[in-house]
Amino acid sequence: MAAAKKKSSKKKPAKSSLQPLGDRIVVQREVSEDTTAGGIFLPTSAQNKPSRGTVVSIGDGKILADGTRGGLQLKPGDKVLFTSYGPDEIKFGDDELLLMREDDVLAVIE
């Protein structure tokens, strides 16, 4: 009989935060629909990536010509509509996040 292997009880490290620099923001993309309005199931390869999401964190702001820092209009928790070509997709822990400039945001959804 083979001896049962013991699983090592490694703790996951505490989740660290991702702090963007300058006028950049981090956005969590909304989950895409997996069925059409007619009830047809879409595999993940055929789903369109939504251009909507929630702001997770924001940078300090852009440095202006006079040397001061201009604040950002967005805040964490804002639901936004953004351009599809602007964000960089990054994997942070188990999450897939988007890193973009505040200028890439088209509108805040209220």
N, CA and C atoms as an extended XYZ file, in Angstrom:
330
Properties=species:S:1:pos:R:3:atomname:S:1:resname:S:1:resid:I:1 pbc="F F F"
N         0.825       -1.177        0.000 N   MET     1
C         0.000        0.000        0.000 CA  MET     1
C         0.873        1.246        0.000 C   MET     1
N         0.460        2.169       -0.749 N   ALA     2
C         1.205        3.422       -0.823 CA  ALA     2
C         0.825        4.317        0.340 C   ALA     2
N         1.797        4.979        0.866 N   ALA     3
C         1.532        5.896        1.984 CA  ALA     3
C         0.834        7.137        1.455 C   ALA     3
N        -0.136        7.603        2.196 N   ALA     4
C        -0.872        8.803        1.801 CA  ALA     4
C         0.018       10.021        1.963 C   ALA     4
N        -0.005       10.883        0.960 N   LYS     5
C         0.800       12.100        1.020 CA  LYS     5
C         0.063       13.147        1.837 C   LYS     5
N         0.806       13.808        2.675 N   LYS     6
C         0.219       14.902        3.451 CA  LYS     6
C         0.311       16.175        2.633 C   LYS     6
N        -0.765       16.932        2.642 N   LYS     7
C        -0.751       18.217        1.967 CA  LYS     7
C        -0.074       19.220        2.869 C   LYS     7
N         0.793       20.006        2.268 N   SER     8
C         1.429       21.050        3.067 CA  SER     8
C         0.430       22.184        3.265 C   SER     8
N         0.363       22.671        4.464 N   SER     9
C        -0.611       23.713        4.766 CA  SER     9
C         0.051       25.076        4.630 C   SER     9
N         0.260       25.487        3.381 N   LYS    10
C         0.836       26.792        3.120 CA  LYS    10
C        -0.272       27.827        3.115 C   LYS    10
N        -0.060       28.894        3.835 N   LYS    11
C        -1.021       29.984        3.853 CA  LYS    11
C        -0.744       30.881        2.663 C   LYS    11
N        -1.810       31.401        2.080 N   LYS    12
C        -1.647       32.379        1.028 CA  LYS    12
C        -1.195       33.680        1.662 C   LYS    12
N        -0.300       34.399        1.006 N   PRO    13
C         0.114       35.670        1.574 CA  PRO    13
C        -1.061       36.639        1.591 C   PRO    13
N        -1.017       37.589        2.506 N   ALA    14
C        -2.089       38.579        2.599 CA  ALA    14
C        -2.178       39.336        1.281 C   ALA    14
N        -3.387       39.624        0.853 N   LYS    15
C        -3.602       40.284       -0.420 CA  LYS    15
C        -3.095       41.715       -0.347 C   LYS    15
N        -2.150       42.040       -1.200 N   SER    16
C        -1.623       43.396       -1.207 CA  SER    16
C        -2.412       44.227       -2.205 C   SER    16
N        -2.342       45.527       -2.032 N   SER    17
C        -3.090       46.396       -2.921 CA  SER    17
C        -2.212       46.834       -4.088 C   SER    17
N        -2.834       47.175       -5.163 N   LEU    18
C        -2.140       47.624       -6.359 CA  LEU    18
C        -2.355       49.122       -6.457 C   LEU    18
N        -1.316       49.906       -6.295 N   GLN    19
C        -1.404       51.370       -6.299 CA  GLN    19
C        -0.849       51.902       -7.619 C   GLN    19
N        -1.723       52.399       -8.515 N   PRO    20
C        -1.236       52.954       -9.775 CA  PRO    20
C        -0.545       54.296       -9.559 C   PRO    20
N         0.296       54.680      -10.493 N   LEU    21
C         1.042       55.932      -10.399 CA  LEU    21
C         0.430       56.991      -11.310 C   LEU    21
N         0.619       58.244      -10.945 N   GLY    22
C         0.184       59.365      -11.778 CA  GLY    22
C        -1.308       59.395      -11.991 C   GLY    22
N        -1.711       59.565      -13.250 N   ASP    23
C        -3.133       59.671      -13.583 CA  ASP    23
C        -3.722       58.333      -14.037 C   ASP    23
N        -3.127       57.244      -13.581 N   ARG    24
C        -3.625       55.918      -13.962 CA  ARG    24
C        -4.616       55.397      -12.930 C   ARG    24
N        -5.488       54.506      -13.390 N   ILE    25
C        -6.482       53.878      -12.519 CA  ILE    25
C        -6.480       52.377      -12.763 C   ILE    25
N        -6.949       51.622      -11.785 N   VAL    26
C        -7.109       50.175      -11.912 CA  VAL    26
C        -8.604       49.885      -11.917 C   VAL    26
N        -9.050       49.100      -12.894 N   VAL    27
C       -10.474       48.805      -13.074 CA  VAL    27
C       -10.684       47.297      -13.105 C   VAL    27
N       -11.733       46.840      -12.438 N   GLN    28
C       -12.177       45.437      -12.499 CA  GLN    28
C       -13.273       45.373      -13.560 C   GLN    28
N       -13.036       44.613      -14.626 N   ARG    29
C       -14.001       44.508      -15.729 CA  ARG    29
C       -15.244       43.747      -15.277 C   ARG    29
N       -16.412       44.161      -15.784 N   GLU    30
C       -17.648       43.438      -15.498 CA  GLU    30
C       -17.616       42.082      -16.175 C   GLU    30
N       -18.360       41.148      -15.637 N   VAL    31
C       -18.431       39.800      -16.196 CA  VAL    31
C       -19.277       39.853      -17.467 C   VAL    31
N       -18.801       39.207      -18.533 N   SER    32
C       -19.540       39.210      -19.790 CA  SER    32
C       -20.677       38.201      -19.749 C   SER    32
N       -21.675       38.470      -20.543 N   GLU    33
C       -22.843       37.596      -20.628 CA  GLU    33
C       -22.454       36.274      -21.287 C   GLU    33
N       -22.971       35.164      -20.753 N   ASP    34
C       -22.642       33.873      -21.355 CA  ASP    34
C       -23.785       33.315      -22.195 C   ASP    34
N       -24.906       34.030      -22.267 N   THR    35
C       -26.003       33.641      -23.158 CA  THR    35
C       -26.515       34.877      -23.884 C   THR    35
N       -27.066       34.668      -25.063 N   THR    36
C       -27.637       35.776      -25.816 CA  THR    36
C       -29.064       36.020      -25.338 C   THR    36
N       -29.682       37.068      -25.863 N   ALA    37
C       -31.067       37.378      -25.505 CA  ALA    37
C       -32.002       36.243      -25.928 C   ALA    37
N       -31.635       35.519      -26.959 N   GLY    38
C       -32.442       34.399      -27.438 CA  GLY    38
C       -32.187       33.098      -26.698 C   GLY    38
N       -31.248       33.094      -25.746 N   GLY    39
C       -30.973       31.910      -24.950 CA  GLY    39
C       -29.865       31.026      -25.477 C   GLY    39
N       -29.112       31.497      -26.467 N   ILE    40
C       -28.015       30.709      -27.027 CA  ILE    40
C       -26.786       30.865      -26.139 C   ILE    40
N       -26.175       29.740      -25.752 N   PHE    41
C       -24.978       29.757      -24.910 CA  PHE    41
C       -23.773       30.168      -25.732 C   PHE    41
N       -22.962       31.093      -25.198 N   LEU    42
C       -21.748       31.543      -25.870 CA  LEU    42
C       -20.520       31.015      -25.125 C   LEU    42
N       -19.621       30.340      -25.812 N   PRO    43
C       -18.378       29.936      -25.142 CA  PRO    43
C       -17.525       31.176      -24.866 C   PRO    43
N       -16.597       31.074      -23.935 N   THR    44
C       -15.798       32.239      -23.551 CA  THR    44
C       -15.002       32.819      -24.710 C   THR    44
N       -14.622       32.019      -25.668 N   SER    45
C       -13.856       32.530      -26.802 CA  SER    45
C       -14.704       33.404      -27.721 C   SER    45
N       -16.025       33.245      -27.688 N   ALA    46
C       -16.910       34.016      -28.559 CA  ALA    46
C       -17.529       35.217      -27.860 C   ALA    46
N       -17.314       35.354      -26.568 N   GLN    47
C       -17.924       36.455      -25.825 CA  GLN    47
C       -17.152       37.746      -26.057 C   GLN    47
N       -17.887       38.823      -26.183 N   ASN    48
C       -17.255       40.137      -26.268 CA  ASN    48
C       -16.868       40.582      -24.868 C   ASN    48
N       -15.705       41.174      -24.744 N   LYS    49
C       -15.294       41.686      -23.445 CA  LYS    49
C       -16.013       43.007      -23.223 C   LYS    49
N       -16.721       43.132      -22.120 N   PRO    50
C       -17.437       44.381      -21.888 CA  PRO    50
C       -16.473       45.538      -21.638 C   PRO    50
N       -16.880       46.722      -22.065 N   SER    51
C       -16.057       47.912      -21.841 CA  SER    51
C       -16.625       48.705      -20.670 C   SER    51
N       -17.089       47.977      -19.660 N   ARG    52
C       -17.611       48.561      -18.432 CA  ARG    52
C       -16.902       47.918      -17.258 C   ARG    52
N       -16.783       48.661      -16.181 N   GLY    53
C       -16.137       48.096      -15.011 CA  GLY    53
C       -16.243       49.009      -13.809 C   GLY    53
N       -15.610       48.588      -12.726 N   THR    54
C       -15.618       49.329      -11.474 CA  THR    54
C       -14.191       49.727      -11.125 C   THR    54
N       -14.007       50.981      -10.746 N   VAL    55
C       -12.689       51.485      -10.374 CA  VAL    55
C       -12.287       50.856       -9.046 C   VAL    55
N       -11.111       50.229       -9.016 N   VAL    56
C       -10.600       49.573       -7.817 CA  VAL    56
C        -9.681       50.516       -7.043 C   VAL    56
N        -8.757       51.166       -7.744 N   SER    57
C        -7.861       52.114       -7.089 CA  SER    57
C        -7.435       53.181       -8.095 C   SER    57
N        -6.961       54.317       -7.560 N   ILE    58
C        -6.558       55.434       -8.410 CA  ILE    58
C        -5.181       55.918       -7.999 C   ILE    58
N        -4.513       56.596       -8.932 N   GLY    59
C        -3.199       57.165       -8.655 CA  GLY    59
C        -3.318       58.509       -7.957 C   GLY    59
N        -2.185       59.169       -7.777 N   ASP    60
C        -2.134       60.458       -7.079 CA  ASP    60
C        -2.564       61.625       -7.947 C   ASP    60
N        -2.531       61.473       -9.245 N   GLY    61
C        -2.882       62.561      -10.155 CA  GLY    61
C        -1.697       62.942      -11.024 C   GLY    61
N        -1.996       63.698      -12.055 N   LYS    62
C        -0.988       64.109      -13.019 CA  LYS    62
C        -0.220       65.322      -12.499 C   LYS    62
N         1.074       65.361      -12.759 N   ILE    63
C         1.876       66.524      -12.386 CA  ILE    63
C         1.666       67.591      -13.452 C   ILE    63
N         1.235       68.758      -13.009 N   LEU    64
C         0.936       69.864      -13.914 CA  LEU    64
C         2.198       70.656      -14.238 C   LEU    64
N         2.100       71.594      -15.178 N   ALA    65
C         3.252       72.379      -15.625 CA  ALA    65
C         3.872       73.199      -14.498 C   ALA    65
N         3.060       73.638      -13.518 N   ASP    66
C         3.596       74.443      -12.419 CA  ASP    66
C         4.184       73.588      -11.290 C   ASP    66
N         4.201       72.275      -11.456 N   GLY    67
C         4.794       71.377      -10.476 CA  GLY    67
C         3.828       70.826       -9.450 C   GLY    67
N         2.594       71.298       -9.441 N   THR    68
C         1.595       70.771       -8.510 CA  THR    68
C         0.950       69.537       -9.108 C   THR    68
N         0.272       68.807       -8.273 N   ARG    69
C        -0.391       67.581       -8.716 CA  ARG    69
C        -1.881       67.837       -8.870 C   ARG    69
N        -2.413       67.565      -10.058 N   GLY    70
C        -3.846       67.708      -10.310 CA  GLY    70
C        -4.567       66.451       -9.867 C   GLY    70
N        -5.643       66.600       -9.125 N   GLY    71
C        -6.398       65.446       -8.636 CA  GLY    71
C        -7.183       64.766       -9.746 C   GLY    71
N        -7.600       63.536       -9.490 N   LEU    72
C        -8.396       62.786      -10.453 CA  LEU    72
C        -9.888       62.993      -10.185 C   LEU    72
N       -10.697       62.887      -11.227 N   GLN    73
C       -12.143       63.035      -11.080 CA  GLN    73
C       -12.784       61.756      -10.565 C   GLN    73
N       -12.152       60.623      -10.798 N   LEU    74
C       -12.719       59.331      -10.409 CA  LEU    74
C       -12.318       58.966       -8.994 C   LEU    74
N       -13.088       58.066       -8.397 N   LYS    75
C       -12.767       57.544       -7.066 CA  LYS    75
C       -13.053       56.049       -7.054 C   LYS    75
N       -12.430       55.311       -6.155 N   PRO    76
C       -12.706       53.869       -6.092 CA  PRO    76
C       -14.193       53.607       -5.861 C   PRO    76
N       -14.712       52.630       -6.593 N   GLY    77
C       -16.124       52.284       -6.495 CA  GLY    77
C       -16.963       52.845       -7.633 C   GLY    77
N       -16.435       53.812       -8.398 N   ASP    78
C       -17.176       54.366       -9.533 CA  ASP    78
C       -17.334       53.310      -10.615 C   ASP    78
N       -18.517       53.233      -11.200 N   LYS    79
C       -18.752       52.360      -12.349 CA  LYS    79
C       -18.514       53.195      -13.595 C   LYS    79
N       -17.648       52.684      -14.489 N   VAL    80
C       -17.216       53.479      -15.628 CA  VAL    80
C       -17.391       52.730      -16.951 C   VAL    80
N       -17.458       53.508      -18.017 N   LEU    81
C       -17.472       53.021      -19.387 CA  LEU    81
C       -16.157       53.494      -19.997 C   LEU    81
N       -15.367       52.580      -20.570 N   PHE    82
C       -14.039       52.946      -21.062 CA  PHE    82
C       -13.830       52.470      -22.485 C   PHE    82
N       -12.797       53.015      -23.130 N   THR    83
C       -12.472       52.627      -24.497 CA  THR    83
C       -11.922       51.214      -24.520 C   THR    83
N       -12.164       50.497      -25.582 N   SER    84
C       -11.725       49.109      -25.649 CA  SER    84
C       -10.246       48.976      -25.984 C   SER    84
N        -9.628       50.006      -26.554 N   TYR    85
C        -8.219       49.912      -26.933 CA  TYR    85
C        -7.271       50.481      -25.880 C   TYR    85
N        -7.793       51.165      -24.868 N   GLY    86
C        -6.961       51.867      -23.907 CA  GLY    86
C        -6.315       51.038      -22.814 C   GLY    86
N        -7.035       50.096      -22.191 N   PRO    87
C        -6.469       49.460      -20.999 CA  PRO    87
C        -5.438       48.369      -21.288 C   PRO    87
N        -4.524       48.219      -20.329 N   ASP    88
C        -3.571       47.105      -20.332 CA  ASP    88
C        -4.111       46.058      -19.362 C   ASP    88
N        -4.231       44.822      -19.818 N   GLU    89
C        -4.731       43.748      -18.955 CA  GLU    89
C        -3.582       43.211      -18.120 C   GLU    89
N        -3.797       43.133      -16.813 N   ILE    90
C        -2.776       42.611      -15.914 CA  ILE    90
C        -3.405       41.569      -15.006 C   ILE    90
N        -2.606       40.611      -14.599 N   LYS    91
C        -3.059       39.595      -13.656 CA  LYS    91
C        -2.401       39.905      -12.328 C   LYS    91
N        -3.225       40.095      -11.295 N   PHE    92
C        -2.745       40.443       -9.969 CA  PHE    92
C        -3.354       39.462       -8.995 C   PHE    92
N        -2.559       38.493       -8.571 N   GLY    93
C        -3.096       37.419       -7.741 CA  GLY    93
C        -4.025       36.564       -8.589 C   GLY    93
N        -5.239       36.362       -8.123 N   ASP    94
C        -6.230       35.602       -8.885 CA  ASP    94
C        -7.097       36.494       -9.755 C   ASP    94
N        -6.942       37.813       -9.622 N   ASP    95
C        -7.790       38.764      -10.338 CA  ASP    95
C        -7.156       39.184      -11.650 C   ASP    95
N        -8.021       39.415      -12.649 N   GLU    96
C        -7.574       40.019      -13.894 CA  GLU    96
C        -8.091       41.447      -13.886 C   GLU    96
N        -7.161       42.385      -13.868 N   LEU    97
C        -7.505       43.793      -13.749 CA  LEU    97
C        -7.061       44.546      -14.984 C   LEU    97
N        -7.555       45.766      -15.127 N   LEU    98
C        -7.186       46.633      -16.228 CA  LEU    98
C        -6.488       47.861      -15.669 C   LEU    98
N        -5.380       48.234      -16.265 N   LEU    99
C        -4.643       49.433      -15.886 CA  LEU    99
C        -4.750       50.397      -17.048 C   LEU    99
N        -5.262       51.610      -16.771 N   MET   100
C        -5.471       52.588      -17.840 CA  MET   100
C        -5.302       53.995      -17.297 C   MET   100
N        -5.214       54.938      -18.197 N   ARG   101
C        -5.186       56.346      -17.812 CA  ARG   101
C        -6.612       56.821      -17.583 C   ARG   101
N        -6.746       57.848      -16.785 N   GLU   102
C        -8.080       58.398      -16.538 CA  GLU   102
C        -8.702       58.910      -17.839 C   GLU   102
N        -7.868       59.342      -18.784 N   ASP   103
C        -8.362       59.829      -20.079 CA  ASP   103
C        -9.052       58.751      -20.891 C   ASP   103
N        -8.766       57.468      -20.620 N   ASP   104
C        -9.386       56.366      -21.354 CA  ASP   104
C       -10.824       56.104      -20.918 C   ASP   104
N       -11.249       56.719      -19.815 N   VAL   105
C       -12.611       56.562      -19.337 CA  VAL   105
C       -13.510       57.536      -20.094 C   VAL   105
N       -14.601       57.009      -20.658 N   LEU   106
C       -15.524       57.833      -21.445 CA  LEU   106
C       -16.624       58.436      -20.596 C   LEU   106
N       -17.102       57.685      -19.589 N   ALA   107
C       -18.223       58.171      -18.783 CA  ALA   107
C       -18.290       57.416      -17.468 C   ALA   107
N       -18.922       58.051      -16.489 N   VAL   108
C       -19.219       57.414      -15.205 CA  VAL   108
C       -20.683       57.031      -15.250 C   VAL   108
N       -20.972       55.781      -14.891 N   ILE   109
C       -22.350       55.269      -14.899 CA  ILE   109
C       -22.942       55.475      -13.511 C   ILE   109
N       -24.041       56.188      -13.430 N   GLU   110
C       -24.676       56.442      -12.132 CA  GLU   110
C       -25.935       55.649      -11.979 C   GLU   110
